[in-house]
Amino acid sequence: MGHTGLDELVYASNLLGADKRITNFGGGNTSVKCMEIDPLTGQPVEVLWVKGSGGDLGTATRTNFASLYQQKVTELKSLYKQKELHEDEMVSLYSHCTFGLNPTACSIDTPLHAFVPYKAVSHMHSDSVIAIAASQDADRLCEEIWKGEMGVLPWKRPGFDLGLMLSDLIEAQPGIRGALMKSHGFICWADTWEECFRLTIDMINQAQAYIDQNTAPWGTAPSGQSDKGFWTGFVPKLRGKSMYDGKRLLADINESPEVLDFLASEQMEALAKLGTSCPDHFLRTKIAPMVYRPGDDLDAELERFRSSYAAYYGRCKRPDSPDMRNPNPSVVLVPGKGMVSLGKSPQEARVTGEFYRNAIRVMKGAEAVSRYVALDEQEAFDIEYWQLEEAKLRRMPAEKDMSRQVAIVTGAAQGIGKATCLLLAEMGANVVLADIDEEKLDATVAEIPGAIGVPCNVTDPTSLKTLFETAILKFGGVDVCVVNAGNARRGTVADTSPQDYGFLSDLLMKAYFDTVSLAVQTMVDQGTGGSIVVVGSKNGVAVGSNAALYSAAKAFELHLMRSVAVDFAKHGVRCNAVNPDAVVIGSGIWNDEWRKQTAASLGIEPNQIESHYKNRTLLKVDVRPMDVAGAIVFLANERQSSRTTGCVITVDGGNREGFLR
């Protein structure tokens, strides 16, 4: 199988990382030292395999582990002391220790692993252990819980110095099997990974058992269902007011009993102000959350938070500190309701909230056995604005054009709607698909990672309201709305049945009006503008024969679009339309009956439809759903069309009748 030591490390790491009680997302690291054949000498050499920078243990594979010559890493000790280097300068030297041309960058905690004289090393950010590490009586508690098997290290920022401190601790106390790092976590070691795995779990369980013996209820959390009405009114406003440097954020709502219990406790306000302890926590959550009580002035509370954050930055900044980042909160606590966390992606927003849940567990555990002690403000700042973290942020790939944006598409399960969803997702948007056909909807959603599907009858106001609520509750708001759900019926004004009239007028006029109305209301509430794209038709400007109501409805849609463009430009809301024609391939409208009726009106056979419409175009081309989707996404994408509103783009291969005049 090859690399048996590495395979064992990956397996153990996945098990540990899968349980967030053991370590938080992306937090902690593991390593193994094993003998490999040196490709230069052909001789056995000791290699340190250690989790790479930024990886997550729960999903790590071989490629997420860096490999270094163990001897070269340990020799850095003498170089560090001789040249009196700053520990951050050591990071660039790790690449000179790389074994096997491995491109994976090693963790900042590499010295913690290299300087431990054992084969298997586990460094975890367990909430229960951090609760002890963040306690006022950490030294005493460490002895009571682990009975001399765990040493104690004072707080030290992760890096080379912490590795040296651990090395000295092991030399001074050779009987210990682990070390508690104050306000940080713990590390333990063994001769095999099987033994190290068990030791990791045992040490965490010992801490949790001690906390459980001393834990009392925090408070009485309110019971009942989620207050959707509050969230759908509050979160879009919060999201819009937290926009910074022209960039939106996504939101995640957490109403777990754990969060609600914390919010109901008498200690909540004081503990929230103290801030978090573990470095992983406040890199995501900032030094402290904002507390917002329903009924308070949101603008005033946000301004108070921003002023406080700016003052913190001013007190703690160093001559080489990076510029202040977004001063808005990344976590907002709403007593009686829950917690909102913000991030540049749905995953980041969710993980930020998970990190604050970690912090809640830490605070609760520490208060149960002692007093919670937050990290020193300057130390917290030096982590948040660490030059190494800043460099990591700058190395991140550029965001896609429509990342951070939420797009609703109706009629999304097939044809133009499906093609639009695929292209929006490709551009980075977070897509909410709506369709009445649940089977096709599920199939389409499965093709788009991160997308969600909402079964929706757009002619039903309750169903339509649920669609927008779902988008807000899932992502925090709506930035793009593509109004596409439609169908067609043949008939002149003389022979259109009341049933067909009701069906088409509800679907192509009332439902379009209602969808646009909800989109506008949400975008105005957010205060960040937005884009609405109406999918019209050539029939909206060039009446089709034997399609009286369909043509009239499509004309209605275009004028509806123009009305929105005029009325809501002052709010930054753009509204445009596309006019496709003869999108036969992949279209839901072109069912057997519509094809048969159209062929009859044209005097051709149904199997000649595609050829007829292709030859009718000036360009002699088929018009495909993806062609129309390209125009829709152009209009939706503010980086491409931010100066365009009230516009109609024809996607018809060239049709004189459809020319706009």
C-alpha positions as semicolon CSV with decimal commas, in nm:
position;residue;x (nm);y (nm);z (nm)
1;M;0,000;0,000;0,000
2;G;0,296;0,234;0,062
3;H;0,340;0,503;0,329
4;T;0,184;0,289;0,600
5;G;0,260;0,556;0,862
6;L;0,088;0,823;0,655
7;D;-0,216;0,604;0,589
8;E;-0,254;0,543;0,961
9;L;-0,218;0,916;1,027
10;V;-0,487;1,007;0,772
11;Y;-0,726;0,747;0,914
12;A;-0,679;0,863;1,274
13;S;-0,704;1,229;1,174
14;N;-1,034;1,173;0,994
15;L;-1,178;1,001;1,301
16;L;-1,069;1,281;1,532
17;G;-1,178;1,561;1,300
18;A;-1,521;1,411;1,237
19;D;-1,630;1,486;1,595
20;K;-1,645;1,859;1,664
21;R;-1,632;1,788;2,037
22;I;-1,273;1,681;1,977
23;T;-1,163;1,970;1,757
24;N;-1,325;2,254;1,568
25;F;-1,349;2,281;1,191
26;G;-1,002;2,339;1,044
27;G;-0,851;2,335;1,394
28;G;-0,591;2,116;1,554
29;N;-0,326;1,916;1,376
30;T;-0,169;1,572;1,380
31;S;0,162;1,420;1,278
32;V;0,361;1,102;1,252
33;K;0,734;1,037;1,224
34;C;0,830;0,740;1,012
35;M;1,116;0,607;0,802
36;E;1,109;0,672;0,427
37;I;1,360;0,614;0,149
38;D;1,542;0,935;0,065
39;P;1,511;0,991;-0,312
40;L;1,854;1,157;-0,314
41;T;2,058;0,894;-0,127
42;G;1,842;0,584;-0,150
43;Q;1,888;0,545;0,226
44;P;1,623;0,533;0,501
45;V;1,557;0,872;0,659
46;E;1,316;0,993;0,929
47;V;1,032;1,200;0,784
48;L;0,777;1,413;0,970
49;W;0,430;1,402;0,813
50;V;0,221;1,689;0,957
51;K;-0,116;1,839;0,867
52;G;-0,082;2,113;0,611
53;S;-0,173;2,475;0,666
54;G;-0,547;2,546;0,653
55;G;-0,659;2,185;0,617
56;D;-0,942;2,020;0,805
57;L;-0,871;1,694;0,985
58;G;-1,215;1,548;0,927
59;T;-1,181;1,555;0,548
60;A;-0,802;1,537;0,511
61;T;-0,643;1,307;0,256
62;R;-0,278;1,226;0,192
63;T;-0,241;1,542;-0,012
64;N;-0,330;1,755;0,293
65;F;-0,018;1,652;0,483
66;A;0,323;1,813;0,446
67;S;0,640;1,604;0,464
68;L;0,969;1,729;0,605
69;Y;1,308;1,585;0,689
70;Q;1,280;1,550;1,066
71;Q;1,650;1,616;1,124
72;K;1,647;1,934;0,918
73;V;1,353;2,072;1,117
74;T;1,522;2,000;1,450
75;E;1,843;2,159;1,326
76;L;1,651;2,485;1,284
77;K;1,670;2,519;1,664
78;S;2,038;2,607;1,655
79;L;1,996;2,835;1,353
80;Y;1,715;3,019;1,534
81;K;1,934;3,083;1,837
82;Q;2,255;3,165;1,649
83;K;2,102;3,423;1,416
84;E;1,855;3,557;1,674
85;L;1,575;3,539;1,420
86;H;1,215;3,643;1,484
87;E;1,000;3,331;1,500
88;D;0,788;3,442;1,203
89;E;1,105;3,440;0,994
90;M;1,133;3,067;1,055
91;V;0,819;2,990;0,855
92;S;0,988;3,050;0,519
93;L;1,265;2,808;0,619
94;Y;1,030;2,511;0,656
95;S;1,009;2,480;0,276
96;H;1,386;2,413;0,274
97;C;1,317;2,106;0,488
98;T;1,062;1,957;0,244
99;F;1,088;1,586;0,173
100;G;0,991;1,442;-0,164
101;L;0,906;1,774;-0,334
102;N;0,574;1,777;-0,147
103;P;0,391;2,102;-0,243
104;T;0,171;2,106;0,070
105;A;0,268;2,391;0,302
106;C;0,314;2,278;0,662
107;S;0,122;2,413;0,960
108;I;0,249;2,699;1,177
109;D;0,240;2,440;1,457
110;T;0,504;2,219;1,289
111;P;0,763;2,278;1,568
112;L;0,511;2,150;1,825
113;H;0,523;1,816;1,646
114;A;0,887;1,807;1,539
115;F;1,026;1,883;1,884
116;V;0,827;1,606;2,059
117;P;1,046;1,290;2,083
118;Y;0,758;1,053;2,005
119;K;0,630;0,908;1,681
120;A;0,260;1,004;1,702
121;V;0,150;1,355;1,808
122;S;-0,205;1,491;1,843
123;H;-0,289;1,858;1,899
124;M;-0,663;1,919;1,948
125;H;-0,890;2,214;2,021
126;S;-1,145;2,029;2,232
127;D;-1,401;2,258;2,396
128;S;-1,384;2,073;2,726
129;V;-1,003;2,094;2,744
130;I;-0,997;2,459;2,632
131;A;-1,247;2,529;2,911
132;I;-0,983;2,412;3,156
133;A;-0,708;2,595;2,967
134;A;-0,912;2,919;2,977
135;S;-0,986;2,892;3,349
136;Q;-0,843;3,114;3,618
137;D;-0,734;2,800;3,807
138;A;-0,594;2,611;3,509
139;D;-0,279;2,489;3,688
140;R;-0,469;2,344;3,982
141;L;-0,740;2,193;3,764
142;C;-0,483;2,034;3,536
143;E;-0,333;1,845;3,828
144;E;-0,674;1,742;3,965
145;I;-0,800;1,611;3,632
146;W;-0,497;1,448;3,473
147;K;-0,301;1,348;3,786
148;G;0,041;1,449;3,664
149;E;0,008;1,316;3,308
150;M;-0,048;1,665;3,165
151;G;0,203;1,949;3,193
152;V;0,106;2,315;3,162
153;L;0,236;2,578;2,923
154;P;0,153;2,949;2,962
155;W;-0,024;3,125;2,676
156;K;0,201;3,164;2,375
157;R;0,102;3,239;2,019
158;P;0,145;2,935;1,791
159;G;0,488;2,922;1,634
160;F;0,853;2,832;1,683
161;D;0,882;2,965;2,041
162;L;0,586;2,754;2,154
163;G;0,758;2,446;2,008
164;L;1,075;2,526;2,202
165;M;0,873;2,578;2,522
166;L;0,710;2,238;2,477
167;S;1,049;2,075;2,418
168;D;1,180;2,227;2,742
169;L;0,868;2,115;2,931
170;I;0,908;1,753;2,818
171;E;1,275;1,758;2,918
172;A;1,188;1,901;3,260
173;Q;0,893;1,663;3,317
174;P;0,976;1,342;3,128
175;G;0,679;1,155;3,279
176;I;0,405;1,367;3,120
177;R;0,207;1,242;2,822
178;G;0,058;1,571;2,717
179;A;0,063;1,947;2,770
180;L;-0,219;2,193;2,837
181;M;-0,159;2,517;2,648
182;K;-0,341;2,795;2,830
183;S;-0,624;2,958;2,634
184;H;-0,541;2,735;2,339
185;G;-0,587;2,359;2,365
186;F;-0,371;2,057;2,437
187;I;-0,119;1,828;2,277
188;C;-0,037;1,467;2,356
189;W;0,193;1,199;2,219
190;A;0,268;0,827;2,208
191;D;0,482;0,570;2,031
192;T;0,197;0,454;1,804
193;W;-0,104;0,624;1,656
194;E;-0,339;0,368;1,807
195;E;-0,210;0,460;2,152
196;C;-0,210;0,832;2,072
197;F;-0,570;0,819;1,950
198;R;-0,688;0,653;2,271
199;L;-0,488;0,898;2,481
200;T;-0,643;1,194;2,299
201;I;-0,995;1,066;2,366
202;D;-0,919;0,974;2,727
203;M;-0,778;1,318;2,809
204;I;-1,079;1,492;2,655
205;N;-1,323;1,262;2,837
206;Q;-1,148;1,327;3,169
207;A;-1,192;1,701;3,124
208;Q;-1,556;1,664;3,020
209;A;-1,638;1,437;3,312
210;Y;-1,489;1,689;3,555
211;I;-1,691;1,972;3,400
212;D;-2,012;1,766;3,399
213;Q;-1,979;1,706;3,773
214;N;-1,979;2,081;3,835
215;T;-2,214;2,217;3,568
216;A;-2,536;2,395;3,660
217;P;-2,804;2,523;3,418
218;W;-2,730;2,860;3,260
219;G;-3,085;2,987;3,241
220;T;-3,429;2,909;3,113
221;A;-3,436;2,938;2,737
222;P;-3,766;3,019;2,570
223;S;-3,937;2,726;2,407
224;G;-4,133;2,731;2,085
225;Q;-4,092;2,738;1,712
226;S;-3,853;2,948;1,511
227;D;-3,960;3,310;1,477
228;K;-3,939;3,325;1,097
229;G;-4,113;3,660;1,089
230;F;-3,841;3,818;1,301
231;W;-3,553;3,664;1,108
232;T;-3,687;3,748;0,762
233;G;-3,729;4,109;0,870
234;F;-3,403;4,142;1,064
235;V;-3,140;3,946;0,874
236;P;-3,163;4,120;0,535
237;K;-3,126;4,457;0,711
238;L;-2,831;4,330;0,916
239;R;-2,670;4,182;0,606
240;G;-2,710;4,506;0,412
241;K;-2,579;4,727;0,692
242;S;-2,279;4,497;0,739
243;M;-2,169;4,541;0,378
244;Y;-1,812;4,674;0,374
245;D;-1,590;4,800;0,096
246;G;-1,866;4,717;-0,153
247;K;-1,873;4,350;-0,053
248;R;-2,174;4,161;0,074
249;L;-2,171;3,884;0,333
250;L;-2,384;3,572;0,369
251;A;-2,569;3,494;0,692
252;D;-2,631;3,181;0,895
253;I;-2,899;3,159;1,165
254;N;-2,853;2,934;1,469
255;E;-3,140;2,862;1,706
256;S;-2,991;2,560;1,884
257;P;-3,089;2,500;2,248
258;E;-2,723;2,548;2,342
259;V;-2,720;2,900;2,198
260;L;-3,062;2,991;2,339
261;D;-2,960;2,871;2,688
262;F;-2,651;3,092;2,676
263;L;-2,856;3,390;2,562
264;A;-3,098;3,334;2,851
265;S;-2,825;3,324;3,115
266;E;-2,754;3,614;3,350
267;Q;-2,384;3,587;3,260
268;M;-2,430;3,624;2,885
269;E;-2,372;3,998;2,853
270;A;-2,059;3,999;3,069
271;L;-1,908;3,688;2,908
272;A;-1,982;3,809;2,556
273;K;-1,788;4,130;2,625
274;L;-1,485;3,935;2,747
275;G;-1,434;3,776;2,409
276;T;-1,306;3,435;2,312
277;S;-0,982;3,257;2,400
278;C;-0,868;2,996;2,148
279;P;-0,688;3,157;1,848
280;D;-0,906;2,966;1,603
281;H;-1,217;3,119;1,760
282;F;-1,148;3,490;1,731
283;L;-0,988;3,463;1,388
284;R;-1,346;3,392;1,281
285;T;-1,563;3,559;1,541
286;K;-1,363;3,878;1,608
287;I;-1,268;3,955;1,964
288;A;-1,634;3,976;2,073
289;P;-1,987;3,949;1,929
290;M;-2,253;4,217;1,911
291;V;-2,558;4,177;2,133
292;Y;-2,880;4,303;1,975
293;R;-3,210;4,302;2,160
294;P;-3,525;4,301;1,943
295;G;-3,668;4,651;1,933
296;D;-3,331;4,826;1,965
297;D;-3,213;5,068;1,696
298;L;-3,004;4,847;1,467
299;D;-2,817;5,141;1,315
300;A;-2,721;5,271;1,659
301;E;-2,609;4,930;1,782
302;L;-2,397;4,869;1,473
303;E;-2,240;5,213;1,501
304;R;-2,161;5,146;1,866
305;F;-1,997;4,816;1,772
306;R;-1,799;4,970;1,486
307;S;-1,673;5,250;1,710
308;S;-1,569;5,000;1,975
309;Y;-1,388;4,784;1,719
310;A;-1,209;5,086;1,571
311;A;-1,099;5,188;1,921
312;Y;-0,967;4,833;1,984
313;Y;-0,775;4,850;1,658
314;G;-0,635;5,192;1,750
315;R;-0,520;5,076;2,094
316;C;-0,351;4,760;1,974
317;K;-0,216;4,827;1,625
318;R;0,156;4,803;1,567
319;P;0,365;4,995;1,312
320;D;0,346;4,706;1,065
321;S;-0,014;4,600;1,132
322;P;-0,235;4,544;0,827
323;D;-0,512;4,798;0,767
324;M;-0,827;4,757;0,973
325;R;-1,066;4,506;0,823
326;N;-1,447;4,511;0,824
327;P;-1,538;4,667;1,163
328;N;-1,888;4,520;1,159
329;P;-1,967;4,218;1,378
330;S;-1,925;3,867;1,243
331;V;-2,147;3,726;1,520
332;V;-2,470;3,886;1,644
333;L;-2,642;3,747;1,954
334;V;-3,017;3,811;1,974
335;P;-3,154;3,716;2,320
336;G;-3,473;3,513;2,296
337;K;-3,419;3,445;1,925
338;G;-3,077;3,298;1,846
339;M;-2,751;3,389;1,677
340;V;-2,660;3,521;1,333
341;S;-2,310;3,471;1,195
342;L;-2,174;3,634;0,882
343;G;-1,914;3,526;0,628
344;K;-1,813;3,563;0,266
345;S;-1,960;3,221;0,183
346;P;-2,235;3,005;0,332
347;Q;-1,972;2,770;0,472
348;E;-1,774;3,053;0,629
349;A;-2,090;3,200;0,783
350;R;-2,188;2,860;0,923
351;V;-1,838;2,781;1,051
352;T;-1,814;3,123;1,217
353;G;-2,132;3,040;1,407
354;E;-1,994;2,696;1,496
355;F;-1,681;2,861;1,635
356;Y;-1,891;3,082;1,859
357;R;-2,078;2,774;1,976
358;N;-1,735;2,635;2,062
359;A;-1,667;2,953;2,256
360;I;-1,998;2,919;2,442
361;R;-1,905;2,566;2,552
362;V;-1,564;2,690;2,664
363;M;-1,714;2,972;2,869
364;K;-1,977;2,747;3,022
365;G;-1,720;2,483;3,115
366;A;-1,473;2,735;3,259
367;E;-1,744;2,905;3,464
368;A;-1,857;2,568;3,598
369;V;-1,517;2,479;3,743
370;S;-1,355;2,819;3,796
371;R;-1,373;3,159;3,626
372;Y;-1,346;3,211;3,254
373;V;-1,042;3,411;3,146
374;A;-1,038;3,561;2,798
375;L;-0,720;3,615;2,606
376;D;-0,539;3,942;2,667
377;E;-0,661;4,209;2,425
378;Q;-0,319;4,275;2,273
379;E;-0,255;3,906;2,227
380;A;-0,593;3,868;2,060
381;F;-0,515;4,156;1,825
382;D;-0,175;4,013;1,738
383;I;-0,344;3,691;1,631
384;E;-0,626;3,863;1,440
385;Y;-0,383;4,092;1,256
386;W;-0,091;3,850;1,240
387;Q;0,122;3,919;0,934
388;L;0,128;3,546;0,854
389;E;-0,252;3,540;0,854
390;E;-0,258;3,850;0,636
391;A;-0,022;3,683;0,390
392;K;-0,250;3,376;0,385
393;L;-0,550;3,598;0,306
394;R;-0,363;3,763;0,020
395;R;-0,270;3,424;-0,127
396;M;-0,633;3,317;-0,149
397;P;-0,765;3,291;-0,505
398;A;-0,971;3,578;-0,642
399;E;-1,343;3,546;-0,578
400;K;-1,575;3,475;-0,867
401;D;-1,787;3,756;-1,008
402;M;-2,106;3,659;-0,829
403;S;-1,973;3,511;-0,507
404;R;-2,143;3,645;-0,190
405;Q;-2,466;3,688;-0,389
406;V;-2,795;3,500;-0,350
407;A;-2,998;3,428;-0,663
408;I;-3,356;3,300;-0,687
409;V;-3,461;3,144;-1,017
410;T;-3,821;3,041;-1,081
411;G;-3,903;2,770;-1,332
412;A;-3,556;2,636;-1,252
413;A;-3,588;2,263;-1,313
414;Q;-3,547;2,257;-1,691
415;G;-3,480;2,460;-2,003
416;I;-3,378;2,823;-1,964
417;G;-3,419;2,812;-1,586
418;K;-3,189;2,515;-1,540
419;A;-2,926;2,656;-1,775
420;T;-2,939;2,986;-1,586
421;C;-2,891;2,815;-1,249
422;L;-2,591;2,621;-1,378
423;L;-2,429;2,938;-1,511
424;L;-2,505;3,143;-1,199
425;A;-2,345;2,873;-0,984
426;E;-2,044;2,866;-1,214
427;M;-2,011;3,242;-1,157
428;G;-2,008;3,184;-0,781
429;A;-2,366;3,271;-0,690
430;N;-2,557;3,089;-0,417
431;V;-2,860;2,963;-0,606
432;V;-3,214;2,896;-0,484
433;L;-3,408;2,694;-0,741
434;A;-3,788;2,709;-0,748
435;D;-4,014;2,485;-0,953
436;I;-4,351;2,315;-0,930
437;D;-4,211;1,986;-1,063
438;E;-4,044;1,839;-0,754
439;E;-3,890;1,540;-0,928
440;K;-3,714;1,749;-1,191
441;L;-3,627;2,008;-0,928
442;D;-3,448;1,751;-0,712
443;A;-3,257;1,621;-1,013
444;T;-3,139;1,969;-1,110
445;V;-3,040;2,065;-0,754
446;A;-2,826;1,750;-0,739
447;E;-2,620;1,889;-1,028
448;I;-2,535;2,216;-0,848
449;P;-2,318;2,192;-0,533
450;G;-2,441;2,418;-0,256
451;A;-2,771;2,503;-0,426
452;I;-3,107;2,450;-0,258
453;G;-3,440;2,365;-0,415
454;V;-3,779;2,493;-0,302
455;P;-4,094;2,332;-0,446
456;C;-4,298;2,633;-0,545
457;N;-4,621;2,714;-0,723
458;V;-4,556;3,076;-0,819
459;T;-4,930;3,140;-0,866
460;D;-4,985;3,070;-0,496
461;P;-4,886;3,375;-0,283
462;T;-4,818;3,157;0,022
463;S;-4,588;2,928;-0,176
464;L;-4,408;3,227;-0,325
465;K;-4,364;3,386;0,017
466;T;-4,215;3,060;0,146
467;L;-3,964;3,068;-0,140
468;F;-3,829;3,409;-0,039
469;E;-3,836;3,321;0,331
470;T;-3,631;3,010;0,258
471;A;-3,368;3,210;0,068
472;I;-3,340;3,460;0,353
473;L;-3,328;3,198;0,628
474;K;-3,067;2,995;0,438
475;F;-2,839;3,268;0,303
476;G;-2,950;3,598;0,456
477;G;-3,122;3,772;0,167
478;V;-3,176;3,797;-0,208
479;D;-2,954;3,983;-0,456
480;V;-3,072;3,842;-0,789
481;C;-3,415;3,726;-0,899
482;V;-3,474;3,563;-1,236
483;V;-3,847;3,554;-1,310
484;N;-3,876;3,266;-1,553
485;A;-4,156;3,026;-1,460
486;G;-4,393;3,006;-1,752
487;N;-4,599;2,806;-1,995
488;A;-4,805;2,869;-2,308
489;R;-5,145;2,806;-2,459
490;R;-5,264;2,857;-2,814
491;G;-5,577;3,061;-2,889
492;T;-5,712;3,381;-3,041
493;V;-5,919;3,625;-2,839
494;A;-6,225;3,451;-2,981
495;D;-6,142;3,098;-2,879
496;T;-5,926;3,124;-2,564
497;S;-6,113;2,929;-2,298
498;P;-6,183;3,074;-1,953
499;Q;-5,963;2,798;-1,813
500;D;-5,669;2,892;-2,036
501;Y;-5,726;3,260;-1,962
502;G;-5,716;3,197;-1,587
503;F;-5,411;2,971;-1,614
504;L;-5,202;3,207;-1,830
505;S;-5,303;3,530;-1,660
506;D;-5,218;3,382;-1,319
507;L;-4,886;3,238;-1,435
508;L;-4,756;3,505;-1,673
509;M;-4,895;3,820;-1,518
510;K;-5,003;3,785;-1,156
511;A;-4,718;3,548;-1,063
512;Y;-4,462;3,769;-1,241
513;F;-4,599;4,073;-1,059
514;D;-4,596;3,897;-0,720
515;T;-4,245;3,756;-0,770
516;V;-4,102;4,091;-0,872
517;S;-4,282;4,258;-0,580
518;L;-4,128;4,024;-0,322
519;A;-3,784;4,058;-0,481
520;V;-3,802;4,438;-0,474
521;Q;-3,920;4,446;-0,113
522;T;-3,632;4,223;0,000
523;M;-3,371;4,419;-0,195
524;V;-3,497;4,753;-0,062
525;D;-3,489;4,616;0,294
526;Q;-3,127;4,506;0,243
527;G;-3,027;4,844;0,108
528;T;-2,763;4,689;-0,118
529;G;-2,943;4,711;-0,450
530;G;-2,997;4,404;-0,663
531;S;-3,083;4,274;-1,006
532;I;-3,415;4,142;-1,139
533;V;-3,426;3,975;-1,479
534;V;-3,761;3,906;-1,642
535;V;-3,770;3,631;-1,902
536;G;-4,002;3,768;-2,169
537;S;-4,045;3,661;-2,531
538;K;-4,028;3,784;-2,888
539;N;-4,409;3,775;-2,864
540;G;-4,390;4,067;-2,622
541;V;-4,298;4,300;-2,909
542;A;-4,407;4,098;-3,214
543;V;-4,746;3,935;-3,166
544;G;-4,755;3,567;-3,251
545;S;-5,051;3,430;-3,443
546;N;-5,303;3,222;-3,250
547;A;-5,140;3,320;-2,917
548;A;-5,336;3,626;-2,810
549;L;-5,317;3,599;-2,434
550;Y;-4,960;3,465;-2,432
551;S;-4,845;3,761;-2,645
552;A;-5,037;4,013;-2,435
553;A;-4,897;3,867;-2,114
554;K;-4,540;3,888;-2,247
555;A;-4,599;4,256;-2,334
556;F;-4,727;4,304;-1,978
557;E;-4,404;4,152;-1,840
558;L;-4,186;4,392;-2,037
559;H;-4,378;4,696;-1,915
560;L;-4,371;4,559;-1,561
561;M;-3,992;4,542;-1,593
562;R;-3,976;4,902;-1,714
563;S;-4,196;5,020;-1,424
564;V;-3,965;4,857;-1,171
565;A;-3,659;5,004;-1,342
566;V;-3,808;5,353;-1,315
567;D;-3,946;5,327;-0,962
568;F;-3,660;5,149;-0,784
569;A;-3,345;5,280;-0,948
570;K;-3,314;5,514;-0,649
571;H;-3,265;5,202;-0,433
572;G;-2,999;5,059;-0,662
573;V;-3,236;4,790;-0,790
574;R;-3,188;4,717;-1,160
575;C;-3,457;4,547;-1,364
576;N;-3,403;4,415;-1,716
577;A;-3,544;4,151;-1,948
578;V;-3,444;3,900;-2,213
579;N;-3,658;3,819;-2,513
580;P;-3,584;3,466;-2,634
581;D;-3,753;3,308;-2,930
582;A;-3,790;2,951;-3,055
583;V;-3,593;2,787;-2,774
584;V;-3,714;2,446;-2,878
585;I;-3,427;2,230;-2,751
586;G;-3,459;2,148;-2,380
587;S;-3,759;2,372;-2,326
588;G;-4,046;2,274;-2,098
589;I;-4,296;2,473;-2,304
590;W;-4,233;2,272;-2,617
591;N;-4,426;1,966;-2,509
592;D;-4,594;1,738;-2,760
593;E;-4,920;1,933;-2,761
594;W;-4,758;2,276;-2,809
595;R;-4,530;2,134;-3,079
596;K;-4,829;1,979;-3,260
597;Q;-5,035;2,300;-3,242
598;T;-4,745;2,515;-3,359
599;A;-4,665;2,282;-3,648
600;A;-5,027;2,290;-3,758
601;S;-5,038;2,671;-3,754
602;L;-4,720;2,678;-3,964
603;G;-4,833;2,409;-4,205
604;I;-4,538;2,179;-4,130
605;E;-4,481;1,848;-3,954
606;P;-4,391;1,846;-3,580
607;N;-4,049;1,696;-3,656
608;Q;-3,971;1,997;-3,878
609;I;-4,008;2,252;-3,597
610;E;-3,635;2,280;-3,511
611;S;-3,535;2,319;-3,875
612;H;-3,809;2,576;-3,940
613;Y;-3,705;2,805;-3,653
614;K;-3,334;2,768;-3,727
615;N;-3,380;2,869;-4,088
616;R;-3,605;3,159;-3,987
617;T;-3,322;3,328;-3,797
618;L;-3,090;3,574;-3,967
619;L;-2,791;3,385;-3,830
620;K;-2,932;3,043;-3,925
621;V;-2,869;2,900;-3,578
622;D;-3,053;2,707;-3,309
623;V;-3,130;2,907;-2,994
624;R;-3,046;2,698;-2,688
625;P;-3,130;2,745;-2,320
626;M;-2,764;2,819;-2,244
627;D;-2,766;3,102;-2,501
628;V;-3,051;3,270;-2,316
629;A;-2,887;3,196;-1,980
630;G;-2,577;3,384;-2,094
631;A;-2,781;3,699;-2,149
632;I;-2,965;3,657;-1,819
633;V;-2,645;3,619;-1,619
634;F;-2,489;3,916;-1,798
635;L;-2,779;4,130;-1,679
636;A;-2,770;3,979;-1,331
637;N;-2,395;4,030;-1,289
638;E;-2,335;4,378;-1,151
639;R;-1,967;4,362;-1,246
640;Q;-2,072;4,343;-1,611
641;S;-2,396;4,542;-1,628
642;S;-2,407;4,770;-1,323
643;R;-2,501;5,064;-1,547
644;T;-2,785;4,885;-1,724
645;T;-3,152;4,896;-1,627
646;G;-3,478;4,898;-1,822
647;C;-3,307;4,707;-2,102
648;V;-3,431;4,418;-2,317
649;I;-3,180;4,182;-2,479
650;T;-3,307;3,968;-2,765
651;V;-3,175;3,612;-2,788
652;D;-3,343;3,482;-3,100
653;G;-3,074;3,425;-3,362
654;G;-3,187;3,742;-3,533
655;N;-3,555;3,799;-3,601
656;R;-3,669;4,117;-3,779
657;E;-4,009;4,104;-3,615
658;G;-3,846;4,089;-3,273
659;F;-3,622;4,393;-3,326
660;L;-3,682;4,650;-3,054
661;R;-3,790;4,989;-3,178
